[in-house]
Amino acid sequence: MPIRYYISLKHPEKARGSDAAFSFSAHGAAEFAAQLQDALRNDGFFQRWKQAQSDPDAVDPGLGACDPGATVTGEQHNLQIDLIAVTTIPGSVLKHRLRLLAGNAWELRDVSTA
């Protein structure tokens, strides 16, 4: 069942992960949405991250969940960016991807069924 996640980037310029190889590079709501959507839909993001780990074989394969039908929309409100992700990916996996992409500069505002 798809879940709708409401995500806020209060300071988008700070929404960068600790490793530039996996971090957002976006500048604008549409770019942030597109980058998150790609990380949810395709397994390439996870595979790149997994291979960068000291023991790739020890990585929980559940973190590699993908949803080819995931959608993410973004809107800019003053300086804040709000994203709405609709996906079947478990919340723990979504949060893991967001931490890689945005570090701690994001907030999960609400969750509902889609």
N, C-alpha and C positions, 0 to 999 in steps of 0.2 A: 504494500500500500504506500503510495507516495506521501511524503511529509513536506510541508511548507516551512522553511526556516527563514526567519526575519533577522537579518544581520546588519549591524550598524558599524560603520567605520567613521568614528567621530573626528579623527585626525588622519585623513587618508595619506598624507605625506609621511606619516609614521607607520603605516600599515605595510611593514616590510619584515620578512622573516630574518632569522639570524644568518642564514646561508643564502647568498645572492643567487645561487644556482636553482633554488626552489622558491624564491621570494617573488611577490608581486613586483612587476615593473610598470604597472598601470599608472595613468594620470587621467582620471576621469571615470565616471560611473560606468559607461559602456565597456571600457577596457577592463575594469575590475571584474565586472560581470562575466565578460568573455573568458578571462583567465581562470576564474573559479569554475565556470562551466566546463572548460576544457579539462581541468584537473579532476572533475567529477565524472565526466563522460568517458575519458580515455585512460588506458592503463599506462601510458608512457610516463606520466608524471610520477606515479608510484614506482615504476620500474627504475627510473633514473635515481630516485631517492633510495630505493632498496639497494641498488648497486653501490651507492656511496657509503653504505654502512660497513662497519668493520667486519661483520659476519652476516652477509646477506641471507644465508640459509637459515639463520636464526630469527629473521623477521617474521612476525605473525602474518600469515597469508591473508587473514581477514582484513588487514589494513589495505589490501589491494582491491577491495570492492569497487566496481565501476557501475555506472548507470548510463547507458547510451542515450536514454531519453531525458536525462536531467536537463533542467532549464534554470538559468539565472538571469534575472533582470536587475538593473541598477538605476537608481535615481539620485540626483544631486540635490541636496537641500542646504542652501547656504554653503558652508564648507564641508558639511557632513555628507557621506555617501551611504545610502541604504540599499542593501541587496536582498532580494528574495530568491531563495533557492528552492526548487521543487525537485525532490529526488527520492529514490527508494534506498539510498545508501544509509546505513545506520548512523545515528548521531555521533557516536564515538569516532567513526571514520571521517565524517565531515569536520569535526573539531580538530582532528589530527592534521587534515589538509589545510585548514585555516591557520593553524599554528605555524605550519611550514611556510605558507604564503604570506601571512600578515603578522607573525610573531604574536604579541599580546595586544595588539592595537585593533581589536575587534570585539564586538559584544553581540551575543546571541540574545535578541530582544524578545522573541516569541517563537512558538512552534505550534503548528496546527496540522490537521489532516488536509490533504489537497483534494 
